[in-house]
Amino acid sequence: DESFGNVFVEAMASGLPIVAYDRPRTRWIIGDHAFFADAREALPAAIGTALDAAPGAAAEMRERAQTFGWPAIAALYNDFFGELLQ
């Protein structure tokens, strides 16, 4: 449960299925395009489901990953600092 899991964005950008613990921060990063497990015991089932899933969400995952790209983040910082200076 790290502050920001780059590995999630890297997997999304690659169109790979993601299995993760069900945490609010993780859901914020990944959105609804992951296979969540709420406990360690649930991970094997989530991995099995992810492996069996159709790759249809890959394009949506790649698009979501772009929201964490440097151009998008720089624009957010620019807006933030602009608001501070006003």
C-alpha positions as CSV (number, residue, x, y, z in Angstrom):
1,D,0.0,0.0,0.0
2,E,2.5,2.6,-1.2
3,S,1.6,6.2,-1.8
4,F,1.5,5.9,-5.6
5,G,2.2,2.6,-7.4
6,N,4.0,3.3,-10.7
7,V,3.7,-0.4,-11.5
8,F,0.0,0.0,-11.8
9,V,0.3,2.8,-14.4
10,E,3.0,0.9,-16.2
11,A,0.7,-2.2,-16.4
12,M,-2.2,0.0,-17.6
13,A,0.0,1.6,-20.3
14,S,1.0,-1.9,-21.5
15,G,-2.6,-3.2,-21.5
16,L,-1.8,-5.9,-18.9
17,P,-4.4,-7.1,-16.4
18,I,-3.9,-5.8,-12.9
19,V,-4.5,-7.7,-9.7
20,A,-4.3,-5.5,-6.6
21,Y,-5.5,-5.2,-3.0
22,D,-8.7,-3.3,-2.8
23,R,-7.7,0.0,-1.3
24,P,-9.2,3.5,-2.0
25,R,-5.8,4.8,-3.3
26,T,-5.4,1.8,-5.6
27,R,-8.9,2.3,-6.9
28,W,-8.2,6.0,-7.5
29,I,-5.1,5.1,-9.7
30,I,-6.6,2.1,-11.5
31,G,-10.2,2.9,-11.7
32,D,-12.5,-0.1,-12.4
33,H,-10.1,-1.9,-14.7
34,A,-8.5,-4.2,-12.3
35,F,-9.2,-7.4,-10.4
36,F,-9.3,-6.5,-6.8
37,A,-8.8,-8.8,-3.8
38,D,-9.7,-7.7,-0.3
39,A,-7.4,-10.2,1.5
40,R,-4.3,-12.2,0.8
41,E,-6.4,-15.4,0.6
42,A,-8.4,-13.9,-2.2
43,L,-5.4,-13.1,-4.5
44,P,-5.2,-16.5,-6.2
45,A,-8.9,-16.3,-7.3
46,A,-8.4,-12.7,-8.5
47,I,-5.3,-13.8,-10.5
48,G,-7.2,-16.7,-12.1
49,T,-10.0,-14.3,-13.0
50,A,-7.6,-11.8,-14.5
51,L,-5.9,-14.5,-16.6
52,D,-9.2,-15.7,-17.9
53,A,-10.6,-12.2,-18.7
54,A,-10.9,-10.9,-22.2
55,P,-8.4,-8.2,-23.2
56,G,-11.2,-5.8,-24.2
57,A,-10.3,-3.3,-21.5
58,A,-6.7,-2.8,-22.6
59,A,-7.5,0.3,-24.7
60,E,-9.4,1.9,-21.8
61,M,-6.5,1.1,-19.4
62,R,-4.0,2.7,-21.8
63,E,-6.2,5.8,-22.0
64,R,-6.4,6.0,-18.2
65,A,-2.6,5.6,-17.9
66,Q,-2.3,8.8,-20.0
67,T,-4.0,10.8,-17.2
68,F,-0.8,10.1,-15.1
69,G,1.6,11.0,-17.9
70,W,3.9,14.0,-17.4
71,P,2.0,16.4,-19.7
72,A,-1.2,15.7,-17.7
73,I,0.5,16.0,-14.4
74,A,2.3,19.2,-15.4
75,A,-1.0,20.8,-16.5
76,L,-2.4,20.0,-13.1
77,Y,0.5,21.6,-11.3
78,N,0.3,24.6,-13.6
79,D,-3.4,25.0,-12.7
80,F,-2.7,24.5,-9.0
81,F,0.1,27.1,-8.9
82,G,-2.0,29.5,-10.9
83,E,-4.7,29.3,-8.4
84,L,-2.2,29.9,-5.5
85,L,-0.9,33.0,-7.2
86,Q,-4.3,34.5,-7.7
